Amino acid sequence: MKQSIRRIQNCLQDIYPTGEIKALTRIILEEVCQYSLTDILLHKNSILSASKHQEIETILQRLKQNEPIQYILGHTKFYGININVAPGVLIPRPETEELVELILKENEKLKGNILDIGTGSGCIALALAKFLPESRVEGWDISVEALNIATQNARQNSIEAFFLQKDILNLNTSEISRQYDLIVSNPPYICEREKKEMDRNVLDYEPHLALFVEDSDPLLFYRKIAEAGKSILKPGKRLYFEINALFGKETQKMVEEYGYTDVHIYKDISGKNRFISAKNDG
C-alpha cells in the first residue's frame, strides 16, 4: 500500500496541488481496493496484487491527461447518492449540493410537482425525489445522452423520477399539461470569455453545451425559464436558480421584471452570490 501511495503522489506532483493529490489518493484506493479511509490507514503496510497495481496505473495515466477522476471512475457522490457520470453530462459540484440543501430547508413539507430544468445526470431531481418522497419530480434536458444517464441513476438508486426531452429555448408552454409547485435549474451560465480562467480538466472533458453561454447574452437560459415559469409554475410557488456570481444583481433584476417577487440572493460556502429564489405572483 505504501508503495502505491508513493507512486500516486510522485506521478501527480507536477500536475495537481498537494491537497488534491491527497484527495485523489484516497479516492483511487477506495475504488481499487474497496477500502474506507480507516481501512487505508489500517492496511497501509499491506501489499497490493499486480492487477490492482495495474488498475492504479491506468487511472494515473488518465489523470495525467487532466481527465476528471469522476469520468475515469464513471461515478461520483451527490448529496449521499451514487451518481453515474460520463462526458455527456456535467460533473455535479458541491455548490449544487448547497442548492439542494437550500430547497429542502425551505420546502421540507412540500407535496407536489417539482421540475428540474437542464437535469443532466439527474442529480438535483433525484436528491429532491429522495428527500421529498411525497412529491412528483420531473427532469428536463435537451440531451438524449444525459436523459439516459439520469434514468439509469434513478433506476440504480431505486428513486422514482420522470425524465423528458425538452428544449427550454424553444418551449411551447401550451403543450405542458401540468403546473409545478417548484421549479429549479442549474443551467449553462459561464460566459465564453471566462474560458481562459478555467482548468483543462473542465474545458477538455466536460460538455460545453451544459457549461457555456454567449458573452452577449449571459442570462439567456434564466430569461427563458423565468418566462416559461409564468405559465407552468403555480401562483405563489417558487423558482430556484444556481447562478453565475458575476451576474447576481442582473439575474435578480431580470426575474423581477418578469413579475416575480420576494426575490432572494444566497451566497455559497465561498461567499459568492450563487443562488436565487423568487416567488411567482401569477
C-alpha positions in Angstrom: 0.0 0.0 0.0 2.8 2.4 0.9 4.4 1.8 -2.5 1.1 2.6 -4.3 0.6 5.8 -2.3 4.2 6.9 -3.1 3.6 6.1 -6.8 0.4 8.1 -6.9 2.0 11.1 -5.2 5.1 11.1 -7.4 3.1 10.7 -10.6 0.8 13.6 -9.9 3.0 16.0 -8.0 3.8 18.2 -11.0 0.2 18.4 -12.2 -2.1 18.7 -9.1 -1.8 20.7 -5.8 -0.9 18.8 -2.7 -4.4 18.8 -1.2 -5.9 17.5 -4.4 -3.3 14.7 -4.6 -4.3 13.6 -1.1 -7.9 13.5 -2.0 -7.2 11.6 -5.3 -5.1 9.1 -3.4 -7.9 8.3 -1.1 -10.5 8.1 -3.9 -8.2 5.8 -6.0 -7.6 3.4 -3.1 -11.2 3.4 -2.1 -12.1 2.5 -5.7 -9.4 -0.1 -6.5 -9.2 -1.7 -3.1 -12.8 -1.1 -1.8 -11.2 0.4 1.3 -12.6 3.1 3.5 -10.3 5.8 4.8 -10.0 3.8 8.1 -9.1 0.7 6.1 -6.4 2.5 4.2 -4.8 3.5 7.5 -5.1 0.0 8.9 -3.7 -1.7 5.8 -1.0 0.8 4.9 1.6 -2.0 5.2 -0.2 -4.5 3.0 1.0 -5.5 -0.4 -1.4 -5.0 -3.4 -1.7 -7.5 -6.1 -0.3 -7.0 -9.6 -3.8 -6.5 -11.0 -4.6 -3.7 -8.5 -1.2 -2.0 -9.3 -2.2 -2.1 -13.0 -5.7 -0.6 -12.2 -4.0 2.2 -10.3 -1.5 2.8 -13.1 -4.3 3.0 -15.7 -6.1 5.6 -13.6 -2.9 7.6 -13.1 -2.2 7.8 -16.8 -5.7 9.2 -17.4 -5.3 11.7 -14.6 -2.0 12.9 -16.2 -4.1 13.8 -19.2 -6.2 16.0 -16.9 -9.2 13.7 -17.3 -11.6 14.2 -14.3 -11.4 11.4 -11.7 -15.3 11.2 -11.8 -15.2 10.4 -15.5 -12.4 7.9 -15.0 -14.3 6.0 -12.4 -17.7 6.6 -14.0 -19.4 7.8 -10.9 -19.4 10.3 -8.0 -21.4 11.1 -4.9 -24.0 13.8 -4.8 -26.0 14.5 -1.6 -25.3 11.0 -0.4 -26.5 9.4 -3.7 -24.2 7.5 -6.0 -24.4 9.2 -9.4 -23.1 7.8 -12.7 -21.4 10.3 -14.9 -19.9 10.4 -18.3 -18.5 13.1 -20.7 -22.1 13.7 -21.9 -23.1 15.2 -18.5 -21.7 17.8 -16.2 -20.0 16.6 -13.1 -22.1 17.6 -10.0 -20.5 20.4 -8.0 -20.5 20.9 -4.2 -22.3 24.2 -4.8 -25.2 22.4 -6.4 -25.5 20.3 -3.2 -25.9 23.6 -1.4 -28.7 24.5 -3.7 -30.5 21.2 -2.9 -29.9 21.9 0.8 -31.5 25.3 0.5 -34.5 23.9 -1.3 -35.0 21.2 1.2 -34.7 23.6 4.1 -37.3 26.0 2.7 -39.7 23.3 1.4 -39.3 20.4 3.9 -43.0 19.5 3.8 -43.6 20.0 0.0 -46.1 17.7 -1.6 -46.5 18.5 -5.2 -44.9 18.6 -8.7 -41.2 19.6 -8.9 -39.4 20.4 -12.2 -35.7 20.4 -12.7 -34.8 22.1 -16.0 -31.5 21.0 -17.5 -31.3 18.0 -15.3 -28.1 16.5 -16.8 -27.1 13.4 -14.7 -30.4 13.9 -12.7 -28.5 14.7 -9.5 -30.8 17.6 -8.4 -34.0 15.8 -9.4 -33.0 12.6 -7.7 -31.9 14.3 -4.4 -35.2 16.1 -4.3 -37.2 13.0 -5.1 -35.4 11.0 -2.4 -35.9 13.6 0.4 -39.3 14.9 -0.7 -40.8 11.5 -1.3 -44.4 12.7 -1.4 -43.6 14.9 -4.4 -43.6 14.0 -8.1 -40.3 15.0 -9.7 -39.6 15.6 -13.4 -36.2 16.4 -15.0 -36.0 18.0 -18.5 -32.9 18.1 -20.7 -32.3 18.6 -24.4 -29.6 15.8 -24.4 -30.7 12.2 -25.0 -27.4 11.0 -23.6 -28.0 13.0 -20.4 -31.5 11.7 -20.1 -30.3 8.1 -20.5 -27.8 8.6 -17.7 -30.3 10.3 -15.4 -32.8 7.4 -16.0 -30.0 4.9 -15.2 -29.2 6.8 -12.0 -32.8 6.8 -10.9 -33.1 3.0 -11.5 -29.9 2.1 -9.7 -30.8 4.2 -6.7 -34.4 3.0 -6.7 -35.7 6.6 -6.8 -38.8 7.5 -8.8 -38.4 10.4 -11.1 -39.5 11.2 -14.6 -37.1 12.4 -17.3 -38.3 14.1 -20.5 -36.6 15.6 -23.6 -37.4 19.3 -23.7 -35.6 22.3 -25.2 -36.2 25.3 -22.9 -35.0 27.7 -25.5 -37.8 26.6 -27.8 -40.6 25.5 -25.4 -44.2 25.9 -26.2 -45.8 26.1 -22.7 -49.3 25.5 -24.1 -48.1 21.9 -24.7 -47.2 21.4 -21.0 -50.1 19.6 -19.3 -49.4 20.4 -15.7 -48.3 23.2 -13.4 -45.5 22.8 -10.9 -45.1 23.6 -7.2 -41.4 24.3 -7.5 -39.0 24.8 -10.4 -35.2 24.5 -10.1 -32.5 24.9 -12.6 -28.7 24.9 -12.8 -28.5 26.0 -16.5 -25.4 26.9 -18.5 -24.1 30.2 -17.1 -20.4 30.5 -17.8 -19.5 33.2 -20.4 -17.2 32.3 -23.2 -14.8 35.0 -22.1 -14.4 33.1 -18.8 -12.8 30.1 -20.5 -9.3 31.5 -20.2 -9.6 31.2 -16.4 -10.8 27.6 -16.4 -8.9 24.4 -15.8 -8.1 22.0 -18.6 -9.9 19.1 -16.9 -13.2 21.1 -17.4 -12.5 22.6 -20.8 -11.2 19.4 -22.4 -13.7 16.9 -21.0 -17.0 18.4 -19.7 -19.8 19.1 -22.2 -19.7 22.7 -23.3 -23.4 22.6 -24.0 -24.0 22.3 -20.3 -21.5 25.0 -19.3 -21.3 28.0 -21.6 -23.4 30.9 -22.9 -22.5 33.6 -25.3 -20.9 36.7 -23.8 -23.6 38.8 -25.5 -26.5 37.1 -23.6 -25.3 35.6 -20.3 -28.9 35.4 -18.9 -30.4 33.6 -21.9 -31.4 30.4 -20.0 -32.6 32.2 -16.9 -34.8 34.5 -19.0 -36.3 31.6 -20.9 -37.0 29.7 -17.7 -38.5 32.7 -15.9 -40.7 33.4 -18.9 -41.9 29.8 -19.0 -42.4 29.8 -15.3 -45.1 32.4 -15.6 -47.2 29.8 -17.2 -46.1 26.5 -15.7 -45.2 27.5 -12.1 -48.2 27.8 -9.9 -49.0 31.2 -8.5 -47.4 31.7 -5.1 -44.8 29.0 -5.8 -41.0 29.4 -6.0 -38.3 29.3 -8.7 -34.7 28.4 -7.7 -31.6 29.1 -9.8 -27.9 28.4 -9.4 -26.3 31.5 -10.9 -23.1 33.0 -12.2 -21.7 35.0 -9.3 -20.8 37.8 -11.8 -24.5 38.4 -12.6 -26.3 38.1 -9.3 -27.9 41.6 -9.4 -28.7 41.3 -13.1 -30.4 38.0 -12.6 -32.4 39.4 -9.7 -33.5 42.4 -11.8 -34.5 40.2 -14.7 -36.8 37.9 -12.7 -38.3 40.9 -11.0 -39.1 42.4 -14.5 -41.0 39.2 -15.3 -43.2 39.8 -12.3 -41.6 37.6 -9.7 -41.5 38.9 -6.1 -39.8 38.1 -2.8 -36.5 37.6 -4.7 -33.5 36.4 -2.6 -29.9 36.0 -3.5 -27.9 33.5 -1.4 -24.2 33.1 -1.1 -22.4 29.8 -1.4 -19.9 28.4 1.1 -17.2 30.5 -0.6 -19.1 33.7 0.0 -20.1 34.2 -3.7 -23.6 35.1 -4.9 -24.6 31.6 -6.2 -28.4 31.0 -5.8 -31.6 33.0 -6.4 -35.1 32.1 -5.3 -38.2 34.0 -6.4 -42.0 33.7 -6.0 -44.3 33.6 -9.0 -47.1 36.1 -8.2 -49.1 34.9 -11.2 
